[in-house]
Amino acid sequence: MRLPYLLLDVDGVFIPFPAADGSTPATHVRHDVVPEGRSADTPVTVWLNPEHGRLLLDVIRTGLFTPVWCTSWRQDAATLIGPLLGLPDLPYVDLPRPQITSSHPNGYLWKRDHVDAWLEDAPAVWIDDDFTSLDREWATERTAKGATTLLVQPDPHLGLRLEHLTEVTAWASQLPRARAA
């Protein structure tokens, strides 16, 4: 069995959404970044927890996963977010830029069809804050067909927590090991 992909969203996972009063977790530090195609005069403010990089590196170093950004930030996750967290250059799923008004235009996460095609039959753990019950059904169906899939859904106002990474590491350690080619 090949290594599972560790699919990583950004918004709501690494960048928490503000609480009703506009606050962000005290663990997060403000950064202004300039995504591709945006003017340096209008940067985007993001709040990142510096511990996330260390925690994620610990998970990556287990050798149990192939980490990949899976976010509407696309390559900006690799060039802007990753370096701020001290992460190595990670590949990303090249998601389209759909013209949608909801993240669930078909009742499930808009990324899902693209991710499904990209994964083919590879096992995966996907960390995203925006899954629906239809996404969970999809993961169950993939697993039943032999493409073991775990969805992990952090609270979008808190983001990624140590217990999420503990869960994905425990999950991956139970899978049959990848064989060297």
TORDREN-378127 format. One record per residue: residue in three letters; x, y, z of N, C-alpha, C, O in turn. Coordinates in steps of 0.02 Angstrom, whole numbers, padded with zeros to 5 digits, always signed. Layout:
N
alaXYZXYZXYZXYZ...
//
This chain:
181
met+00042-00059+00000+00000+00000+00000+00044+00062+00000+00094+00065+00036arg+00026+00110-00040+00065+00173-00042+00049+00216+00019-00002+00206+00052leu+00093+00263+00033+00081+00308+00089+00018+00349+00076+00005+00370+00020pro-00021+00361+00128-00080+00404+00119-00058+00476+00111-00008+00498+00139tyr-00098+00512+00073-00088+00584+00069-00116+00616+00133-00166+00593+00160leu-00082+00667+00155-00107+00709+00210-00126+00775+00178-00083+00818+00166leu-00191+00783+00164-00216+00843+00131-00230+00897+00182-00266+00886+00231leu-00202+00956+00171-00204+01010+00220-00239+01072+00193-00216+01103+00145asp-00294+01089+00223-00328+01152+00208-00292+01207+00247-00251+01192+00290val-00306+01270+00232-00275+01326+00267-00326+01364+00308-00321+01367+00370asp-00376+01395+00276-00426+01435+00312-00468+01390+00358-00496+01341+00335gly-00472+01408+00421-00509+01369+00469-00468+01312+00499-00490+01280+00547val-00410+01299+00470-00366+01247+00496-00303+01279+00525-00288+01273+00584phe-00265+01314+00483-00206+01351+00506-00223+01423+00522-00195+01453+00569ile-00269+01452+00484-00291+01521+00495-00362+01517+00523-00409+01502+00486pro-00371+01529+00588-00438+01524+00617-00482+01582+00595-00458+01637+00582phe-00547+01569+00591-00594+01622+00578-00605+01660+00643-00608+01629+00696pro-00611+01726+00641-00621+01765+00702-00686+01746+00737-00735+01726+00705ala-00685+01752+00803-00745+01741+00842-00794+01799+00829-00776+01846+00794ala-00854+01794+00855-00905+01845+00844-00881+01915+00864-00901+01965+00834asp-00838+01918+00915-00812+01983+00937-00750+02005+00899-00721+02057+00914gly-00731+01966+00847-00673+01984+00806-00607+01957+00831-00555+01967+00799ser-00607+01923+00888-00545+01899+00917-00522+01834+00883-00562+01797+00855thr-00457+01822+00888-00427+01760+00864-00393+01728+00924-00380+01761+00974pro-00377+01663+00920-00344+01631+00977-00279+01666+00997-00242+01689+00954ala-00267+01671+01061-00207+01705+01087-00143+01670+01063-00089+01700+01066thr-00148+01609+01041-00090+01571+01018-00066+01592+00948-00012+01572+00927his-00105+01632+00914-00090+01649+00845-00059+01719+00839-00073+01765+00877val-00015+01725+00789+00023+01786+00777+00002+01816+00709-00009+01779+00661arg-00004+01881+00707-00025+01916+00646+00032+01919+00595+00090+01931+00613his+00013+01908+00532+00059+01916+00475+00020+01948+00419-00039+01935+00410asp+00053+01991+00381+00024+02018+00320+00059+01985+00261+00121+01987+00256val+00021+01955+00217+00049+01919+00159+00018+01947+00095-00035+01978+00095val+00054+01936+00041+00031+01960-00024+00024+01900-00071+00072+01878-00101pro-00038+01873-00076-00049+01817-00121-00036+01836-00194-00038+01894-00213glu-00022+01784-00234-00009+01794-00305-00066+01834-00337-00125+01819-00325gly-00049+01882-00378-00098+01922-00413-00126+01980-00372-00169+02018-00397arg-00102+01988-00312-00127+02042-00269-00073+02095-00262-00013+02079-00263ser-00092+02158-00255-00045+02213-00248-00016+02214-00177-00050+02200-00129ala+00048+02231-00173+00081+02237-00108+00048+02292-00066+00057+02294-00005asp+00011+02337-00099-00024+02390-00063-00086+02364-00026-00113+02398+00018thr-00108+02305-00044-00168+02276-00011-00154+02205+00013-00183+02157-00013pro-00110+02198+00062-00094+02130+00087-00154+02100+00123-00202+02134+00141val-00151+02035+00133-00202+01998+00170-00173+01984+00239-00117+01959+00246thr-00211+01999+00291-00190+01985+00359-00211+01914+00377-00269+01895+00369val-00164+01875+00401-00177+01806+00424-00151+01799+00495-00104+01834+00515trp-00181+01754+00532-00160+01739+00600-00138+01666+00603-00178+01621+00590leu-00074+01654+00620-00047+01587+00620-00017+01570+00689+00011+01613+00723asn-00025+01508+00708+00005+01483+00769+00074+01457+00753+00080+01408+00716pro+00127+01487+00781+00195+01464+00765+00208+01392+00785+00253+01361+00757glu+00170+01364+00832+00178+01294+00852+00154+01246+00799+00176+01188+00798his+00110+01267+00755+00083+01222+00704+00138+01194+00660+00136+01135+00641gly+00187+01235+00643+00241+01210+00600+00279+01154+00633+00292+01103+00602arg+00297+01163+00696+00335+01111+00732+00293+01048+00738+00318+00993+00727leu+00230+01055+00756+00186+00997+00764+00178+00960+00698+00180+00898+00696leu+00168+00997+00644+00159+00964+00580+00225+00932+00556+00223+00878+00526leu+00281+00964+00569+00345+00933+00552+00355+00867+00588+00381+00819+00560asp+00334+00863+00651+00338+00801+00688+00297+00746+00653+00320+00689+00649val+00238+00764+00629+00196+00716+00593+00228+00696+00527+00230+00637+00510ile+00253+00744+00490+00285+00729+00426+00345+00683+00435+00356+00637+00396arg+00384+00695+00488+00445+00655+00500+00430+00583+00519+00476+00542+00519thr+00368+00566+00535+00351+00496+00549+00359+00454+00486+00367+00393+00490gly+00356+00487+00428+00360+00450+00365+00297+00412+00348+00297+00370+00303leu+00242+00427+00383+00179+00392+00372+00136+00425+00319+00085+00396+00298phe+00155+00484+00295+00113+00523+00250+00153+00555+00194+00214+00562+00198thr+00117+00574+00142+00142+00620+00092+00100+00684+00101+00042+00686+00080pro+00129+00737+00131+00090+00797+00144+00080+00839+00081+00125+00846+00040val+00019+00867+00074+00001+00906+00015-00048+00960+00037-00096+00947+00073trp-00037+01022+00015-00085+01074+00027-00147+01061-00015-00142+01041-00073cys-00206+01071+00014-00269+01061-00021-00315+01119-00002-00358+01112+00042thr-00305+01176-00034-00334+01238-00011-00345+01286-00069-00312+01282-00120ser-00391+01331-00059-00402+01383-00109-00342+01431-00112-00338+01473-00157trp-00296+01426-00064-00234+01464-00067-00187+01437-00122-00140+01472-00142arg-00199+01377-00145-00160+01344-00197-00085+01351-00184-00061+01334-00130gln-00047+01375-00234+00026+01380-00226+00046+01430-00172+00101+01427-00145asp+00002+01478-00156+00018+01526-00103+00025+01492-00035+00058+01518+00010ala-00007+01434-00026+00002+01397+00036+00076+01376+00042+00105+01379+00096ala+00105+01354-00014+00174+01331-00014+00223+01390-00009+00276+01383+00023thr+00207+01446-00040+00255+01501-00043+00246+01553+00012+00293+01589+00028leu+00186+01557+00041+00173+01607+00093+00160+01576+00162+00193+01594+00211ile+00113+01531+00166+00092+01504+00231+00145+01455+00258+00166+01461+00316gly+00166+01408+00218+00216+01358+00239+00279+01390+00267+00299+01371+00322pro+00310+01437+00232+00371+01467+00258+00361+01504+00325+00405+01503+00368leu+00303+01536+00334+00289+01569+00397+00284+01520+00455+00296+01538+00513leu+00266+01458+00439+00262+01405+00490+00326+01365+00496+00332+01320+00538gly+00376+01379+00453+00438+01342+00454+00433+01274+00421+00472+01229+00437leu+00386+01267+00375+00376+01203+00341+00418+01200+00277+00432+01252+00247pro+00436+01140+00257+00471+01134+00192+00422+01148+00136+00362+01154+00147asp+00448+01154+00076+00406+01165+00017+00364+01103+00006+00391+01049-00008leu+00299+01110+00011+00254+01053+00001+00216+01063-00064+00202+01120-00084pro+00201+01008-00098+00160+01014-00159+00089+01035-00141+00071+01036-00082tyr+00050+01052-00191-00019+01071-00179-00064+01043-00234-00042+01032-00290val-00126+01031-00216-00176+01012-00265-00195+01076-00301-00216+01125-00270asp-00189+01076-00367-00204+01135-00407-00279+01140-00419-00304+01122-00472leu-00314+01166-00368-00386+01172-00372-00407+01228-00420-00370+01277-00427pro-00464+01220-00451-00489+01274-00495-00514+01333-00454-00516+01330-00393arg-00532+01385-00488-00561+01444-00455-00634+01449-00477-00651+01489-00521pro-00677+01409-00445-00747+01408-00468-00784+01472-00450-00768+01506-00402gln-00834+01487-00489-00878+01544-00477-00936+01518-00435-00989+01500-00462ile-00927+01515-00370-00979+01489-00325-00994+01540-00271-00953+01582-00255thr-01053+01535-00243-01073+01580-00188-01078+01543-00122-01091+01573-00070ser-01066+01477-00124-01068+01435-00064-01011+01385-00069-00994+01363-00124ser-00983+01365-00013-00930+01314-00015-00960+01244-00023-00924+01195-00028his-01027+01240-00024-01062+01176-00033-01115+01181-00088-01174+01170-00075pro-01095+01199-00150-01145+01210-00203-01187+01149-00219-01243+01155-00243asn-01161+01089-00206-01198+01027-00219-01214+00989-00155-01229+00930-00156gly-01210+01025-00098-01223+00993-00034-01161+00964-00001-01164+00939+00055tyr-01104+00968-00036-01041+00944-00009-00986+00994-00027-00997+01039-00068leu-00928+00987+00004-00873+01034-00005-00853+01039-00079-00842+00988-00112trp-00849+01100-00104-00835+01112-00175-00771+01079-00200-00766+01062-00258lys-00722+01070-00156-00658+01041-00176-00663+00966-00189-00621+00938-00224arg-00713+00934-00161-00714+00861-00157-00707+00826-00225-00667+00780-00230asp-00744+00846-00275-00739+00812-00340-00669+00818-00369-00644+00770-00399his-00638+00876-00361-00570+00886-00386-00520+00843-00347-00474+00814-00376val-00529+00840-00282-00485+00800-00239-00494+00726-00256-00445+00689-00260asp-00556+00704-00266-00569+00634-00282-00533+00615-00346-00501+00562-00349ala-00537+00657-00397-00502+00642-00460-00427+00643-00451-00392+00601-00479trp-00402+00690-00411-00330+00696-00399-00304+00636-00361-00250+00610-00377leu-00341+00613-00310-00319+00556-00269-00320+00490-00307-00280+00446-00293glu-00366+00484-00355-00380+00420-00388-00396+00369-00333-00445+00378-00297asp-00356+00316-00325-00372+00266-00274-00323+00268-00215-00318+00220-00177ala-00288+00324-00208-00239+00330-00153-00274+00339-00085-00327+00371-00082pro-00246+00311-00033-00273+00325+00034-00259+00397+00053-00211+00427+00029ala-00301+00424+00097-00291+00494+00115-00323+00510+00182-00373+00481+00202val-00291+00557+00217-00323+00590+00273-00327+00663+00253-00277+00692+00230trp-00385+00692+00261-00397+00760+00238-00419+00802+00298-00469+00787+00330ile-00381+00854+00312-00397+00900+00366-00426+00963+00336-00392+01001+00301asp-00490+00975+00350-00526+01033+00324-00581+01050+00373-00608+01005+00406asp-00598+01112+00380-00649+01133+00428-00719+01134+00400-00766+01152+00435asp-00729+01114+00337-00791+01128+00303-00827+01068+00273-00860+01074+00222phe-00820+01009+00303-00853+00950+00277-00927+00948+00295-00948+00978+00345thr-00965+00913+00254-01036+00901+00268-01046+00826+00277-00999+00787+00269ser-01107+00806+00292-01123+00735+00299-01111+00698+00232-01093+00640+00232leu-01122+00733+00176-01109+00702+00110-01035+00688+00100-01016+00639+00067asp-00992+00731+00127-00919+00719+00123-00901+00658+00165-00859+00617+00144arg-00931+00651+00223-00917+00594+00266-00941+00529+00233-00908+00477+00238glu-00998+00532+00198-01022+00473+00160-00972+00456+00105-00958+00397+00094trp-00947+00506+00071-00897+00496+00018-00836+00460+00046-00810+00413+00016ala-00811+00483+00105-00752+00452+00136-00766+00379+00153-00723+00336+00145thr-00826+00366+00178-00845+00297+00195-00846+00254+00133-00823+00197+00134glu-00874+00280+00078-00877+00243+00015-00807+00230-00013-00793+00175-00038arg-00764+00281-00010-00694+00271-00035-00660+00216+00005-00627+00173-00023thr-00669+00218+00071-00638+00168+00114-00665+00098+00097-00626+00050+00093ala-00730+00092+00087-00760+00028+00070-00733+00000+00004-00730-00060-00006lys-00712+00045-00041-00684+00025-00106-00609+00013-00103-00578-00002-00154gly-00579+00020-00044-00508+00006-00036-00463+00067-00034-00403+00061-00024ala-00491+00127-00042-00453+00189-00038-00466+00220+00031-00505+00267+00038thr-00433+00193+00081-00444+00213+00150-00441+00288+00157-00392+00320+00135thr-00493+00317+00187-00499+00390+00191-00524+00411+00260-00572+00384+00286leu-00490+00459+00289-00509+00488+00353-00518+00563+00343-00475+00596+00315leu-00574+00590+00367-00586+00662+00367-00579+00687+00439-00608+00658+00485val-00541+00741+00447-00532+00772+00513-00556+00844+00506-00533+00880+00461gln-00601+00865+00550-00634+00929+00543-00624+00972+00605-00662+00966+00653pro-00573+01016+00605-00563+01061+00662-00619+01113+00667-00651+01129+00617asp-00628+01139+00726-00672+01197+00736-00639+01255+00700-00582+01271+00714pro-00674+01289+00653-00642+01342+00614-00622+01403+00655-00582+01444+00631his-00647+01410+00715-00627+01467+00757-00566+01451+00800-00535+01495+00828leu-00550+01386+00805-00492+01365+00844-00436+01339+00799-00377+01348+00814gly-00455+01307+00745-00406+01279+00698-00376+01214+00722-00403+01181+00766leu-00321+01198+00692-00286+01135+00704-00264+01130+00777-00239+01178+00807arg-00274+01071+00806-00255+01057+00875-00211+00995+00877-00212+00954+00830leu-00173+00988+00930-00129+00930+00938-00170+00866+00932-00146+00817+00902glu-00230+00863+00960-00269+00802+00957-00287+00782+00886-00296+00722+00872his-00293+00829+00840-00305+00812+00770-00245+00776+00740-00253+00726+00705leu-00186+00801+00754-00125+00770+00727-00112+00702+00761-00086+00657+00729thr-00129+00696+00824-00124+00632+00858-00171+00581+00825-00152+00524+00815glu-00231+00603+00809-00280+00560+00777-00255+00536+00708-00260+00476+00693val-00228+00582+00668-00207+00561+00600-00146+00515+00604-00139+00470+00563thr-00102+00527+00651-00043+00484+00658-00064+00414+00681-00038+00364+00656ala-00110+00410+00729-00135+00345+00752-00170+00309+00695-00161+00248+00687trp-00210+00345+00656-00245+00315+00599-00195+00286+00550-00201+00228+00529ala-00145+00325+00531-00096+00303+00480-00053+00245+00506-00034+00202+00467ser-00038+00244+00570+00004+00191+00596-00032+00123+00595+00001+00071+00601gln-00098+00123+00588-00137+00061+00584-00143+00034+00513-00166-00022+00502leu-00124+00075+00463-00129+00053+00393-00072+00006+00376-00018+00010+00406pro-00083-00038+00328-00028-00080+00303+00028-00034+00279+00014+00017+00247arg+00088-00051+00292+00146-00011+00273+00156-00010+00197+00144-00060+00162ala+00179+00047+00173+00196+00053+00102+00258+00010+00089+00304+00008+00129arg+00258-00022+00033+00315-00064+00014+00361-00025-00032+00339+00013-00075ala+00426-00034-00021+00475+00000-00064+00469-00028-00135+00458-00088-00145ala+00476+00016-00183+00470-00004-00253+00530-00044-00275+00534-00066-00332
//
